[in-house]
Structure formats: C-alpha cells, structure tokens
Amino acid sequence: MNQIRRYEKIMEVLLTQKEVTVAELSESLGVTGKTIREDLAKLEEQGLLVRVHGGAMLAQSDQYGILPSKEPLAKHAEEKSEIAQLALIHIQEGDIIALDGGSTTLEMARRLENRPLTVITNDVYIISELAAKDQIRLVVPGGYRVRNMLAGPESAAYVRQLNIQKAFISATGIHPEHGLSIYTGDLIDFKRALIETSREAIAVMNHQKFGQTALRTFASLSEISRIITDRGLPAETAQPYERAGVTIEWKDE
C-alpha cells in the first residue's frame, strides 16, 4: 500500500473512532510500527491529527466532509441553516440540481419545498429526506457505501451522462492556494464528476472552513463559480477568494 493510501486509511479510521493506536494501524495496514509513526508525524505536520502516547487522535473534534455513521453533525447548525436558505434562492422549479453529500446540503434538502425538481445525490441522509417529497424526482447513482455516501467509478460515470444545471458542493476545507479538499480519496471521483458535468458548481460551506486544507484537493477555486457561506466570514478572509474570481455570497447583518 502506498503512502497516500495509508494516509487516507488512517484518516478514515480516525473519522470513525476519533482515536487509534499505532499497534492497531500497524496490524490493519500490514506495515511496521515505525512506518505508522512516520505517517502519523507527517499527518500531524499537516494539522490533521494529534499524536498521543501510543497512537493518535483527531486534531479537531468535528471533522467535515463525511458525516458520522449514526446521525449527521449538529455542529454549526445555525450557520448551516443560514447557508441553506441562501442556497435555495438559486433553485428554480424544474431545475436539475445535484446535492453533494454533507451536513449543509442535508439542511438544504430538509428545507427544499416539495415542487417539481430533479435532484441527484449520493448522500443516504439526503435520499431519506427527499424520498417523501413526491414531486421531486430523486436520482441516485450506484456505488458502494462510504459511511453516509455512495461512491465508486460507476456512480461517477453515471453522473457524467447527466445534464446538471447547478451542483452544490461540500468540502472539508477551502484555501486560496490549495482549493477545495477532503480527507479521503473515495469521494473525489464523484465530486469531480459533479463539477465537470454541471453548468455551475457552487460551494456551500460555513466560515470555519475557510483557510483550511485537508489531505486531498479535488477542485481549484477557478472551477467554482461562487461560494455560499454564513455572515461569520470576515471581509478580509474573503478577499483572496474574490481576487481569484470567485463570488462569495452571505447574508448582510
């Protein structure tokens, strides 16, 4: 297993368990404890985890981009509600849209009126939310389950055949130089398919994600037409993104 794939596996374990030992990782990944400790040191340098005696734990208590297996995160609920309300303004009756997996897009689904729309999504929570809204045509690509999301080459290939008008994209972090990033490579193909296929790719993320970088970049700023965020974003933080040609949208005070 190459180094990047080990990094992904380590982050996947931490996203699920929050903490892991060197011995557990060594056994599951089939490499020496020395190799694992070197990997943990590299990931700590990137701010993704914190090494503790005999292992490591997540650097933050609330990682984004992939929701926990049991229920969605409630962290930053007010900001996500604000973003969802703004994002829904961009959706018109009859639109063909995509909702990338995530807690903010889930909030959009909860607030989405039951009216004629086509919604493509790979998030099982969003699927469950929209299934009862009979006027919404729900399109679910195939794939294998990665926590709350469906992933795999078949799902990305299916998306590339569709005519998507607007794709609402989630990410773990967004950075002026490193673009949009997430922790695991399993979801990159699907996100790339949404961005490449849609007429407009719109990032939806709370202000805490600005300036943050996760393990894998999946899109540059130039591929995103606008970012919808909450009013907590300082104006000076927004400037590098606006200089890159991205429209940033948030509610005025």
C-alpha positions as CSV (number, residue, x, y, z in Angstrom):
1,M,0.0,0.0,0.0
2,N,1.5,3.4,-1.0
3,Q,1.9,6.2,1.4
4,I,-1.0,8.4,0.2
5,R,-3.4,5.4,0.5
6,R,-2.1,4.7,4.1
7,Y,-2.8,8.4,5.0
8,E,-6.3,8.0,3.7
9,K,-6.9,4.8,5.7
10,I,-5.5,6.4,8.8
11,M,-7.9,9.3,8.5
12,E,-10.8,7.1,7.7
13,V,-10.2,5.2,11.0
14,L,-9.9,8.4,12.9
15,L,-13.1,9.8,11.4
16,T,-14.9,6.7,12.7
17,Q,-13.1,6.1,16.1
18,K,-11.7,9.5,16.9
19,E,-8.6,7.8,18.3
20,V,-6.4,4.9,17.3
21,T,-3.2,3.2,18.4
22,V,0.0,2.5,16.5
23,A,-0.5,-1.2,17.1
24,E,-4.0,-1.2,15.6
25,L,-2.9,0.7,12.5
26,S,0.2,-1.5,12.1
27,E,-1.9,-4.6,12.1
28,S,-4.7,-3.4,9.9
29,L,-2.4,-1.8,7.3
30,G,0.2,-4.5,7.3
31,V,3.2,-2.2,7.9
32,T,5.7,-1.8,10.8
33,G,5.1,0.4,13.8
34,K,8.0,2.6,12.7
35,T,6.2,3.3,9.3
36,I,3.0,4.1,11.1
37,R,4.7,6.5,13.5
38,E,6.3,8.3,10.5
39,D,2.9,8.5,8.8
40,L,1.4,10.0,11.9
41,A,4.2,12.5,12.2
42,K,3.5,13.7,8.6
43,L,-0.2,13.9,9.2
44,E,0.4,15.9,12.4
45,E,2.5,18.3,10.4
46,Q,-0.5,19.0,8.2
47,G,-2.7,19.6,11.2
48,L,-4.9,16.6,10.6
49,L,-4.2,14.7,13.8
50,V,-2.5,15.0,17.2
51,R,-0.1,12.3,18.3
52,V,-0.6,10.9,21.8
53,H,1.2,8.2,23.7
54,G,1.0,5.0,21.6
55,G,-1.2,6.4,18.9
56,A,-3.1,9.5,17.6
57,M,-6.4,11.3,17.8
58,L,-8.2,13.8,15.5
59,A,-6.9,17.3,15.6
60,Q,-10.4,18.6,15.7
61,S,-13.5,17.2,17.4
62,D,-15.7,17.9,14.4
63,Q,-14.3,16.8,11.0
64,Y,-16.3,17.8,8.0
65,G,-17.0,16.3,4.5
66,I,-18.0,12.9,5.8
67,L,-20.7,12.6,8.4
68,P,-20.7,10.1,11.2
69,S,-22.3,6.7,10.6
70,K,-25.2,7.1,13.0
71,E,-26.5,10.7,12.6
72,P,-25.5,14.0,11.0
73,L,-23.4,16.5,12.8
74,A,-25.3,19.3,14.7
75,K,-22.2,21.5,15.0
76,H,-22.5,24.9,13.5
77,A,-26.2,24.3,12.9
78,E,-27.1,28.0,12.8
79,E,-24.5,28.8,10.1
80,K,-25.6,25.8,8.0
81,S,-29.2,26.8,8.2
82,E,-28.3,30.3,7.1
83,I,-26.3,28.9,4.2
84,A,-29.1,26.6,3.2
85,Q,-31.6,29.4,3.0
86,L,-29.3,31.4,0.7
87,A,-28.6,28.4,-1.5
88,L,-32.2,27.6,-2.0
89,I,-32.7,31.0,-3.7
90,H,-30.6,29.7,-6.6
91,I,-33.0,26.8,-7.2
92,Q,-36.0,27.3,-9.5
93,E,-38.9,25.0,-10.3
94,G,-38.0,22.5,-12.9
95,D,-34.2,22.7,-12.2
96,I,-31.9,19.7,-12.4
97,I,-29.6,20.0,-9.4
98,A,-27.1,17.9,-7.6
99,L,-26.6,17.9,-3.8
100,D,-23.2,16.6,-2.8
101,G,-23.0,14.7,0.5
102,G,-22.7,16.8,3.7
103,S,-24.4,18.4,6.6
104,T,-25.0,21.7,4.8
105,T,-26.5,20.1,1.7
106,L,-28.6,17.9,4.1
107,E,-30.0,21.1,5.6
108,M,-30.8,22.3,2.1
109,A,-32.7,19.0,1.4
110,R,-34.7,19.5,4.6
111,R,-35.7,23.0,3.6
112,L,-36.4,22.1,-0.1
113,E,-40.1,22.6,-1.0
114,N,-42.0,19.7,-2.5
115,R,-42.2,21.0,-6.0
116,P,-41.1,19.8,-9.5
117,L,-37.4,19.3,-9.4
118,T,-34.8,16.7,-10.3
119,V,-32.2,16.1,-7.5
120,I,-29.1,14.0,-8.0
121,T,-27.4,12.9,-4.7
122,N,-25.1,10.3,-3.3
123,D,-25.9,11.0,0.4
124,V,-28.1,8.4,2.1
125,Y,-29.4,11.0,4.6
126,I,-30.5,13.3,1.8
127,I,-32.0,10.4,-0.1
128,S,-34.1,9.6,3.0
129,E,-35.1,13.3,3.5
130,L,-36.3,13.7,-0.1
131,A,-37.9,10.3,-0.6
132,A,-41.1,11.5,1.0
133,K,-41.3,14.6,-1.3
134,D,-43.2,13.1,-4.2
135,Q,-42.9,16.0,-6.7
136,I,-39.1,15.8,-6.5
137,R,-37.5,13.4,-9.0
138,L,-34.8,11.7,-7.0
139,V,-31.8,10.3,-9.0
140,V,-29.4,8.1,-7.0
141,P,-26.2,6.9,-8.8
142,G,-24.9,3.4,-7.9
143,G,-21.8,2.6,-5.9
144,Y,-20.6,1.3,-2.6
145,R,-21.3,2.9,0.7
146,V,-18.6,5.1,2.4
147,R,-20.4,5.9,5.7
148,N,-23.3,8.1,4.6
149,M,-22.3,8.4,1.0
150,L,-22.3,6.2,-2.2
151,A,-19.0,6.2,-4.1
152,G,-17.2,4.3,-6.8
153,P,-16.4,4.6,-10.5
154,E,-19.9,3.6,-11.6
155,S,-21.5,6.5,-9.7
156,A,-19.1,9.0,-11.3
157,A,-19.6,7.5,-14.7
158,Y,-23.4,7.7,-14.4
159,V,-23.2,11.4,-13.3
160,R,-21.2,12.3,-16.3
161,Q,-24.1,11.3,-18.6
162,L,-26.5,13.8,-16.9
163,N,-27.4,17.4,-17.7
164,I,-26.9,19.1,-14.3
165,Q,-27.6,22.8,-14.1
166,K,-26.3,23.5,-10.6
167,A,-24.2,21.3,-8.3
168,F,-23.9,22.3,-4.7
169,I,-20.5,21.1,-3.5
170,S,-19.3,20.4,0.0
171,A,-15.7,20.1,1.3
172,T,-13.7,19.8,4.4
173,G,-11.7,22.9,3.8
174,I,-11.2,25.7,1.2
175,H,-7.9,27.5,0.7
176,P,-6.8,30.2,-1.7
177,E,-3.9,28.1,-2.9
178,H,-5.0,24.5,-2.2
179,G,-8.6,24.9,-3.4
180,L,-11.3,22.5,-2.1
181,S,-10.1,19.5,-0.2
182,I,-11.4,16.4,1.7
183,Y,-9.9,13.6,3.9
184,T,-10.5,10.6,1.7
185,G,-9.9,9.8,-1.9
186,D,-13.0,7.6,-2.2
187,L,-15.3,10.6,-2.9
188,I,-13.1,12.5,-5.3
189,D,-14.3,10.9,-8.5
190,F,-17.9,11.7,-7.6
191,K,-17.2,15.3,-6.7
192,R,-15.1,15.7,-9.9
193,A,-18.0,14.3,-12.0
194,L,-20.4,16.9,-10.4
195,I,-18.0,19.8,-11.1
196,E,-17.1,18.8,-14.6
197,T,-20.7,17.9,-15.7
198,S,-22.7,20.8,-14.1
199,R,-23.2,24.2,-15.8
200,E,-22.5,25.8,-12.4
201,A,-20.6,24.5,-9.4
202,I,-21.5,26.2,-6.1
203,A,-19.6,25.5,-2.9
204,V,-21.6,25.6,0.3
205,M,-19.6,25.9,3.5
206,N,-19.5,27.6,6.8
207,H,-16.9,30.2,7.5
208,Q,-14.8,28.0,9.8
209,K,-13.7,26.0,6.7
210,F,-12.0,29.0,5.0
211,G,-8.2,28.8,5.1
212,Q,-8.3,25.1,5.9
213,T,-6.7,22.3,4.0
214,A,-7.4,18.6,4.2
215,L,-5.5,15.6,2.8
216,R,-6.7,15.6,-0.8
217,T,-7.6,18.5,-3.1
218,F,-10.4,17.8,-5.5
219,A,-11.0,21.2,-7.1
220,S,-9.3,24.5,-7.7
221,L,-11.0,27.8,-7.0
222,S,-11.3,28.5,-10.7
223,E,-13.7,25.6,-11.0
224,I,-16.2,27.1,-8.6
225,S,-18.5,29.9,-9.7
226,R,-19.5,31.0,-6.2
227,I,-19.2,30.2,-2.5
228,I,-22.2,30.5,-0.3
229,T,-21.3,30.9,3.4
230,D,-22.5,32.5,6.6
231,R,-22.2,36.0,8.0
232,G,-19.4,35.0,10.3
233,L,-16.8,35.2,7.4
234,P,-14.6,38.3,7.9
235,A,-14.4,40.5,4.9
236,E,-10.6,40.3,4.9
237,T,-10.8,36.5,4.8
238,A,-13.0,36.7,1.7
239,Q,-10.6,38.9,-0.3
240,P,-8.2,36.3,-1.6
241,Y,-11.1,34.2,-2.9
242,E,-12.7,37.2,-4.6
243,R,-9.4,38.1,-6.2
244,A,-9.3,34.6,-7.7
245,G,-12.6,35.4,-9.4
246,V,-15.0,33.6,-7.1
247,T,-18.2,35.3,-6.0
248,I,-18.8,35.0,-2.2
249,E,-22.3,35.2,-1.0
250,W,-23.5,35.6,2.5
251,K,-26.3,37.4,4.4
252,D,-25.7,41.0,5.4
253,E,-26.0,41.9,9.0
